[in-house]
Amino acid sequence: MANFQLTSETAFKVKTKFLRKYRDLANEPLDFTPGNEDKLVEDLMRLVKRDRTYVEFTIQKALADTKGNRL
């Protein structure tokens, strides 16, 4: 289970920050519906070829400053 909760707005910002860091994800569908944080994490794990700890840490880092551009 994911260590965070996303809304539609924060999910959009997290996805935007991931796309800035991993430009090759631009063509991948990263659909999100509230309550499906685990599916988003699993999709990102597969796409960036990293483990759950890294992906969740990166998402939490993106959530720490939703107004900034840095990941």
DSSP file (Angstrom, degrees, kcal/mol; ACC not computed):
  #  RESIDUE AA STRUCTURE BP1 BP2  ACC     N-H-->O    O-->H-N    N-H-->O    O-->H-N    TCO  KAPPA ALPHA  PHI   PSI    X-CA   Y-CA   Z-CA
    1    1 A M              0   0    0      0, 0.0     2,-0.0     0, 0.0     0, 0.0   0.000 360.0 360.0 360.0 138.9    0.0    0.0    0.0
    2    2 A A        -     0   0    0      1,-0.1    36,-0.1     2,-0.1    35,-0.1  -0.293 360.0-136.0 -68.0 149.4    1.3    3.4   -0.9
    3    3 A N  S    S+     0   0    0     34,-0.1     2,-0.3     2,-0.0    -1,-0.1   0.156  83.2  46.6 -90.3  17.7    2.5    5.8    1.8
    4    4 A F        -     0   0    0      2,-0.0     2,-0.4     0, 0.0    33,-0.1  -0.940  70.0-132.6-150.4 166.8    0.7    8.8    0.4
    5    5 A Q        -     0   0    0     -2,-0.3     2,-0.4    32,-0.1    -2,-0.0  -0.991  20.1-158.5-128.3 139.7   -2.6    9.9   -1.0
    6    6 A L        -     0   0    0     -2,-0.4    29,-0.3    27,-0.1     2,-0.2  -0.890   5.6-156.0-117.3 146.1   -3.1   11.8   -4.2
    7    7 A T     >  -     0   0    0     -2,-0.4     4,-2.5    27,-0.1     5,-0.2  -0.610  42.8 -98.3-101.8 174.2   -5.9   14.0   -5.5
    8    8 A S  H  > S+     0   0    0     -2,-0.2     4,-1.7     1,-0.2     5,-0.1   0.897 125.0  48.7 -60.2 -39.2   -6.4   14.6   -9.2
    9    9 A E  H  > S+     0   0    0      2,-0.2     4,-1.8     1,-0.2    -1,-0.2   0.938 114.1  42.9 -67.8 -48.2   -4.6   18.0   -8.9
   10   10 A T  H  > S+     0   0    0      1,-0.2     4,-2.5     2,-0.2    -2,-0.2   0.853 111.4  56.1 -69.9 -31.9   -1.6   16.6   -7.0
   11   11 A A  H  X S+     0   0    0     -4,-2.5     4,-2.6     2,-0.2    -1,-0.2   0.898 106.0  51.6 -63.8 -39.6   -1.4   13.6   -9.3
   12   12 A F  H  X S+     0   0    0     -4,-1.7     4,-2.2    -5,-0.2    -2,-0.2   0.916 111.1  47.3 -62.3 -43.1   -1.2   15.9  -12.3
   13   13 A K  H  X S+     0   0    0     -4,-1.8     4,-2.2     2,-0.2    -2,-0.2   0.893 112.0  49.6 -66.8 -39.7    1.7   17.8  -10.6
   14   14 A V  H  X S+     0   0    0     -4,-2.5     4,-2.4     2,-0.2    -2,-0.2   0.929 111.7  48.6 -64.0 -44.6    3.5   14.6   -9.7
   15   15 A K  H  X S+     0   0    0     -4,-2.6     4,-2.4     1,-0.2    -2,-0.2   0.892 109.7  52.8 -62.9 -39.0    3.2   13.3  -13.3
   16   16 A T  H  X S+     0   0    0     -4,-2.2     4,-1.5     2,-0.2    -1,-0.2   0.914 110.0  47.8 -62.0 -42.9    4.4   16.6  -14.7
   17   17 A K  H  X S+     0   0    0     -4,-2.2     4,-1.6     2,-0.2    -2,-0.2   0.889 111.1  50.6 -67.0 -38.9    7.5   16.4  -12.5
   18   18 A F  H  X S+     0   0    0     -4,-2.4     4,-3.4     1,-0.2    -2,-0.2   0.906 108.2  53.3 -63.4 -40.5    8.2   12.8  -13.5
   19   19 A L  H  < S+     0   0    0     -4,-2.4    -1,-0.2     1,-0.2    -2,-0.2   0.828 106.7  52.6 -65.2 -31.0    7.9   13.7  -17.1
   20   20 A R  H  < S+     0   0    0     -4,-1.5     3,-0.3    -5,-0.2    -1,-0.2   0.876 116.8  38.4 -69.3 -36.9   10.5   16.5  -16.6
   21   21 A K  H  < S+     0   0    0     -4,-1.6     2,-0.6     1,-0.3    -2,-0.2   0.882 127.0  34.3 -80.9 -39.8   12.9   14.0  -15.1
   22   22 A Y    ><  +     0   0    0     -4,-3.4     3,-1.9    -5,-0.2    -1,-0.3  -0.787  67.0 176.7-118.6  85.0   12.1   11.0  -17.4
   23   23 A R  G >  S+     0   0    0     -2,-0.6     3,-1.7    -3,-0.3     4,-0.2   0.756  73.7  70.2 -63.4 -25.6   11.3   12.5  -20.8
   24   24 A D  G >  S+     0   0    0      1,-0.3     3,-0.5     2,-0.1    -1,-0.3   0.566  85.0  71.2 -71.5  -5.4   10.9    9.2  -22.4
   25   25 A L  G X   +     0   0    0     -3,-1.9     3,-1.7     1,-0.2    -1,-0.3   0.484  68.3  97.0 -83.6  -3.0    7.6    8.7  -20.4
   26   26 A A  G <  S+     0   0    0     -3,-1.7    -1,-0.2     1,-0.3    -2,-0.1   0.811  85.4  45.1 -58.9 -31.2    5.9   11.3  -22.5
   27   27 A N  G <  S+     0   0    0     -3,-0.5    -1,-0.3    -4,-0.2    -2,-0.1   0.455  95.3  95.7 -92.5  -0.5    4.3    8.7  -24.8
   28   28 A E  S <  S-     0   0    0     -3,-1.7     2,-0.6    -4,-0.0    -3,-0.0  -0.714  79.1-119.3 -93.1 139.0    3.2    6.4  -21.9
   29   29 A P        +     0   0    0      0, 0.0     2,-0.3     0, 0.0    -2,-0.1  -0.662  29.7 179.6 -77.0 119.8   -0.3    6.6  -20.5
   30   30 A L        +     0   0    0     -2,-0.6     2,-0.1     2,-0.0   -15,-0.1  -0.553  13.9 174.2-116.8  64.2   -0.1    7.5  -16.8
   31   31 A D        -     0   0    0     -2,-0.3     2,-0.4     9,-0.0     0, 0.0  -0.451   7.6-170.4 -73.8 144.2   -3.8    7.6  -16.0
   32   32 A F        -     0   0    0     -2,-0.1     5,-0.1     7,-0.0    -2,-0.0  -0.999  14.6-176.8-139.3 135.3   -4.7    8.1  -12.3
   33   33 A T    >   -     0   0    0     -2,-0.4     3,-2.2     3,-0.1     7,-0.1  -0.993  45.7 -93.6-124.7 139.0   -8.0    7.8  -10.4
   34   34 A P  T 3  S+     0   0    0      0, 0.0   -27,-0.1     0, 0.0   -29,-0.0  -0.209 113.0  29.9 -53.5 134.8   -8.1    8.7   -6.7
   35   35 A G  T 3  S+     0   0    0    -29,-0.3     3,-0.3   -28,-0.0   -28,-0.1   0.246  97.2  91.3  98.6 -11.0   -7.6    5.6   -4.6
   36   36 A N    <>  +     0   0    0     -3,-2.2     4,-1.7     1,-0.2     3,-0.2  -0.230  39.0 131.5-108.8  42.4   -5.4    3.9   -7.1
   37   37 A E  H  > S+     0   0    0      1,-0.2     4,-2.5     2,-0.2    -1,-0.2   0.873  70.2  57.6 -60.8 -37.5   -2.1    5.1   -5.9
   38   38 A D  H  > S+     0   0    0     -3,-0.3     4,-2.7     1,-0.2    -1,-0.2   0.885 104.2  51.3 -62.7 -38.8   -0.6    1.6   -5.9
   39   39 A K  H  > S+     0   0    0     -3,-0.2     4,-2.5     2,-0.2    -1,-0.2   0.912 110.1  49.5 -64.9 -41.4   -1.4    1.2   -9.6
   40   40 A L  H  X S+     0   0    0     -4,-1.7     4,-2.6     2,-0.2    -2,-0.2   0.924 111.7  48.9 -61.9 -44.4    0.4    4.5  -10.4
   41   41 A V  H  X S+     0   0    0     -4,-2.5     4,-2.7     1,-0.2    -2,-0.2   0.925 112.0  48.5 -61.3 -45.1    3.4    3.4   -8.3
   42   42 A E  H  X S+     0   0    0     -4,-2.7     4,-2.1     2,-0.2    -1,-0.2   0.898 111.5  49.7 -63.7 -40.5    3.5    0.0  -10.1
   43   43 A D  H  X S+     0   0    0     -4,-2.5     4,-2.4     1,-0.2    -1,-0.2   0.930 113.0  46.4 -63.1 -44.8    3.3    1.6  -13.5
   44   44 A L  H  X S+     0   0    0     -4,-2.6     4,-2.8     2,-0.2     5,-0.3   0.879 109.2  55.2 -66.5 -37.3    6.1    4.1  -12.7
   45   45 A M  H  X>S+     0   0    0     -4,-2.7     5,-1.1     1,-0.2     4,-1.0   0.931 112.0  44.0 -58.2 -45.2    8.2    1.2  -11.3
   46   46 A R  H  <5S+     0   0    0     -4,-2.1    -2,-0.2     1,-0.2    -1,-0.2   0.906 116.4  46.2 -66.7 -42.0    7.9   -0.6  -14.6
   47   47 A L  H  <5S+     0   0    0     -4,-2.4    -2,-0.2     1,-0.2    -1,-0.2   0.882 121.7  33.5 -73.5 -39.3    8.5    2.4  -16.7
   48   48 A V  H  <5S-     0   0    0     -4,-2.8    -1,-0.2    -5,-0.2    -2,-0.2   0.483 102.0-129.4 -96.2  -2.5   11.5    3.9  -14.9
   49   49 A K  T  <5 +     0   0    0     -4,-1.0     2,-0.3    -5,-0.3    -3,-0.2   0.911  64.5 124.8  56.5  48.0   12.8    0.4  -14.0
   50   50 A R      < -     0   0    0     -5,-1.1    -1,-0.2    -6,-0.3    -2,-0.1  -0.842  61.7 -96.7-129.3 167.6   13.3    1.3  -10.3
   51   51 A D     >  -     0   0    0     -2,-0.3     4,-2.1    -3,-0.1     5,-0.2  -0.294  36.6-102.2 -84.4 170.8   12.0   -0.3   -7.1
   52   52 A R  H  > S+     0   0    0      1,-0.2     4,-2.9     2,-0.2     5,-0.3   0.868 118.4  57.7 -59.6 -40.7    9.0    0.7   -5.0
   53   53 A T  H  > S+     0   0    0      1,-0.2     4,-2.3     2,-0.2    -1,-0.2   0.921 108.6  45.5 -58.9 -45.7   11.1    2.6   -2.4
   54   54 A Y  H  > S+     0   0    0      2,-0.2     4,-2.6     1,-0.2    -1,-0.2   0.932 114.4  47.4 -64.0 -46.6   12.6    4.9   -5.0
   55   55 A V  H  X S+     0   0    0     -4,-2.1     4,-2.3     1,-0.2    -2,-0.2   0.926 114.3  45.9 -64.5 -45.2    9.3    5.6   -6.7
   56   56 A E  H  X S+     0   0    0     -4,-2.9     4,-2.6     2,-0.2    -1,-0.2   0.901 113.0  50.6 -65.4 -39.7    7.4    6.3   -3.5
   57   57 A F  H  X S+     0   0    0     -4,-2.3     4,-2.3    -5,-0.3    -2,-0.2   0.921 111.2  48.9 -61.3 -43.5   10.3    8.5   -2.2
   58   58 A T  H  X S+     0   0    0     -4,-2.6     4,-2.0     2,-0.2    -2,-0.2   0.888 111.7  48.6 -65.8 -39.3   10.3   10.5   -5.5
   59   59 A I  H  X S+     0   0    0     -4,-2.3     4,-2.2     2,-0.2    -2,-0.2   0.926 111.8  49.1 -66.0 -44.1    6.5   11.0   -5.3
   60   60 A Q  H  X S+     0   0    0     -4,-2.6     4,-1.3     1,-0.2    -2,-0.2   0.876 110.1  51.9 -63.2 -36.4    6.7   12.1   -1.7
   61   61 A K  H  X S+     0   0    0     -4,-2.3     4,-0.7     1,-0.2    -1,-0.2   0.896 109.6  49.2 -64.8 -40.3    9.5   14.5   -2.7
   62   62 A A  H >< S+     0   0    0     -4,-2.0     3,-0.5     1,-0.2    -2,-0.2   0.859 110.4  51.3 -66.5 -35.3    7.3   15.9   -5.5
   63   63 A L  H >< S+     0   0    0     -4,-2.2     3,-0.6     1,-0.2    -1,-0.2   0.744  95.3  71.0 -73.6 -22.8    4.4   16.3   -3.0
   64   64 A A  H 3< S+     0   0    0     -4,-1.3     2,-0.3     1,-0.3    -1,-0.2   0.839 115.4  21.2 -63.9 -32.5    6.6   18.2   -0.5
   65   65 A D  T X<  +     0   0    0     -4,-0.7     3,-0.5    -3,-0.5    -1,-0.3  -0.692  68.4 165.7-137.0  81.9    6.7   21.2   -2.9
   66   66 A T  T <  S+     0   0    0     -3,-0.6    -1,-0.1    -2,-0.3    -2,-0.1   0.718  77.7  54.8 -73.0 -19.4    3.8   21.1   -5.3
   67   67 A K  T 3  S+     0   0    0      2,-0.0    -1,-0.2     0, 0.0     2,-0.1   0.721  97.8  77.0 -86.0 -20.8    4.2   24.7   -6.3
   68   68 A G  S <  S-     0   0    0     -3,-0.5    -3,-0.1    -6,-0.1     0, 0.0  -0.330  75.5-133.4 -86.1 170.2    7.9   24.3   -7.3
   69   69 A N  S    S+     0   0    0     -2,-0.1     2,-0.1   -49,-0.0    -1,-0.1   0.584  72.3 101.2 -97.0 -14.2    9.3   22.7  -10.5
   70   70 A R              0   0    0      1,-0.1    -5,-0.2    -5,-0.1    -2,-0.1  -0.423 360.0 360.0 -79.4 148.4   12.0   20.6   -8.8
   71   71 A L              0   0    0     -2,-0.1    -1,-0.1   -54,-0.1    -9,-0.1   0.364 360.0 360.0-105.3 360.0   11.6   16.9   -8.2
